[in-house]
Amino acid sequence: MPELPEVEVTRLGFADRIAGARISAVQVGKPLRWALSVAPAALVGRTVTAVRRRGKYLLVDMDRGLLLLHLGMSGSLRFTSGLPPAGPHDHFDLMTDKGTLRMNDPRRFGSVVYVEDEGAPLAVKLLGGLGMEPLGDAFDFETFHAGLRRRKAAIKQVLLAGNVVVGVGNIYASEALFMAEIRPTVSATRISRPRALRLHAAIREILARAVQRGGSTLRDFSNIDGQSGYFQLEATVYGRAGEPCRVCGTQIRQIKQGQRSTFFCNNCQKY
Ligand code: ZN
């Protein structure tokens, strides 16, 4: 599943190149999770002005209205010229005078939705409950800590829920909690200020590093593929059940929390 760093790398891969592009045609394939909610022809003639990101949504701004793109479980984007005709898993083509933005999504949990502005009911429904952005200055520690204090659920679950901070997916939650030496099962409300500070720093560092690594791995930005894998190369605990902890040598443990696997070191993460 594309996580926030991959979505950000995808954004960096085409945002500058598509800015100023005039839309010449729009082709829609099989239905995605949400309907486009505008006649494709209505977008023709509009100009893409910028591409922003909120959580795992890409916001494609036009001179009027915007598209909210979500890659779902298996979606990926390309933006280039000379693409072959749309295949069976290509469900959205935004053709412009600078190239075609194509969404490929075999499992079709992704979506491309049009809204007039971010105050539109559908935009509020999709974006309104999102927590703080973890990259950049908007990730305020006091707000983060206050958000944790209000939640009794296990810290791992609170991170995954995305309503305190967005983008800490299953892999990054295990990794950040290991780095901060916090047990994944501890109630969020019980996390002390010093530990919350470590967790705040760990989330920033891990996600920023993943974006950096993704950006350097994608040699050819004309082939944005959103593939996961290169973000996991240096996992310290994720996917390493039974292997020795890289800090203390204890075997990494795997448990289930809300149907998702969690990996941790019983010795390094005592609290
Ligand atoms: Zn350890």
Boltz pocket constraint, residues with backbone or C-beta under 6 A from the ligand:
constraints:
  - pocket:
      binder: B
      contacts: [[A, 245], [A, 246], [A, 247], [A, 248], [A, 249], [A, 250], [A, 265], [A, 266], [A, 267], [A, 268], [A, 269]]
      max_distance: 6.0
